Amino acid sequence: MGSERKQYVYTIKDLPLTPIVEDQGISTRFLLGDNIMVSFIENPPGATFPIHHHECEQIMIMTEGTEDHIIDGQLMPMKAGDVAVHPSNVPHGGKTETGMKAIDIFAPHRPEHLAKMAQYGTMPNPDGTYPAKNNIED
């Protein structure tokens, strides 16, 4: 009782698109739980996600395409069906020649991504609904 959430089920394509690495054309559709963040990321062919690290844990599930993924300085070629675990503060990033889609799971929320959601107006409402307009071209 007392929960404000009204929406519990979502369709991925209906979540608003949030740019996260603008100069590479990388964007994602975020879904927020109370303590977890899910990112349905889309990297176009030739895109590089710069090497970075963050406090939160991350699991990346590749769903389409391939990526030359780097974790802790090690090159790990990944393809659809592969899963990577990124512990807290371990540097990682990658480049895709084919383009790729993945599901990233962050715990807790990644503050930099929350800032992008605020910047682009894609933060959910208190009732769990998301803005219908993406604020960028699809």
N, C-alpha and C positions, 0 to 999 in steps of 0.2 A: 504494500500500500504506500501511497505517497509518491511513487515514481512519476516523473513528468513524461517519460518516454511514451510516445504513441505509435511509433513505427519500429518494427522489429525485423522485417524482411525487406531486402533491397534487391534491385536488379543492377548489376555492375554498370551497364551502359547508361543507366539513368543517374548515376552519381556524377557530380560536376567534375570536370577536368581541371586539374591544378598544374600549371607549369612549375617544374622544380629545378631544371637545369636549362634555363631559357636559351642560352647560346648554342645548345646542342639539340633543341627541339624536344627535350625529354619532358613528359608530363605524366600525371598519374590521377587515379580516382581514389580518394581516401575514404575510409570508413572507420569511424571512431567508436570504440567501446569505452567503458569507464577507465580501464587501465591498459588497453591494448589499441594499437593502430594498425590497420591493414591498408596496404598500398597496392593498387592494381596498375603497375607501371608499364609504360609503353615507350621504348627507345627506338627511334627511327634508324634505318640503315646508316652505318658510318658514325653513329653517336658514341661519344665517350662520356662515361660517368666518372668524374674526377675522383682520385684516391682521397678518401676522407675517413673519419672515425667519429664515433659518438658514444655517449654513455649507455644508451639503451642497447639491449640485445636485439639482434635481427636474424630472421630466417628468411631466405629468398628461395622461392619455388619457381623454377623456369617453366613457363607454359608454352612458349613459342619461340622459335629462332635459336640463335647461338650467341655466346659472348665469351671473349677472352677475359675471364674474371681473375682479378688479383686479390688475394687475401694474405695479409702479413708478408708481402713481398713475393709470394709464390703465385705463379701463373697456373690457373685452373680452368682449362677449357670447359665450358658448360653448354648443355643443350637442353631442349625441352625434356622434362621429366627429372632433371637433376635438381638437387636441393643443397644449398649452402648455409652453414651456421656461422654467423658473425658474432663472436663474443664481444662484450663491452670493450670499447676503445681499441679494437684491432683494426688497423687500416685496411680498407678494401675499396674497390672500384672496378671499372672494366670498359672494354670497347666492343661494340657489336658491328660486324660488317653486314650481317643479314637483316638487322633489326631484331628486336626481341620484345617479348612480353613476359612479365613475371608477377608473382604475388609476393610482396614483402610484408612480413609481420614484425612489428616493433613492440617491445615491452620495456619500460612504459612508453608513452607517446614520445615521439622525437620532437623536441622544441623547435628546431629549424623548419620542420614540415608544418607544424601548427602555425608558425609565422607566415609561411607561404599561403596557407589556407586563409589566414586573416587578410593578407595582402590582396588576394584574388577574389575574396568574397565567397569562398566555398566552404566555410565553417558550417556545421550543422546547427539547426535551431535547437532550443532546449527540449523540444518534443521528439527529437531524433530525425526530423525531416531535413532534407538538404535543399539548398537553392536550386530552382529549376533551370536557371540560366548559368552557363559556364563562365561568362565574362570573357571568353576567348572564342575564336573560331574553332569549330570541330574539324 
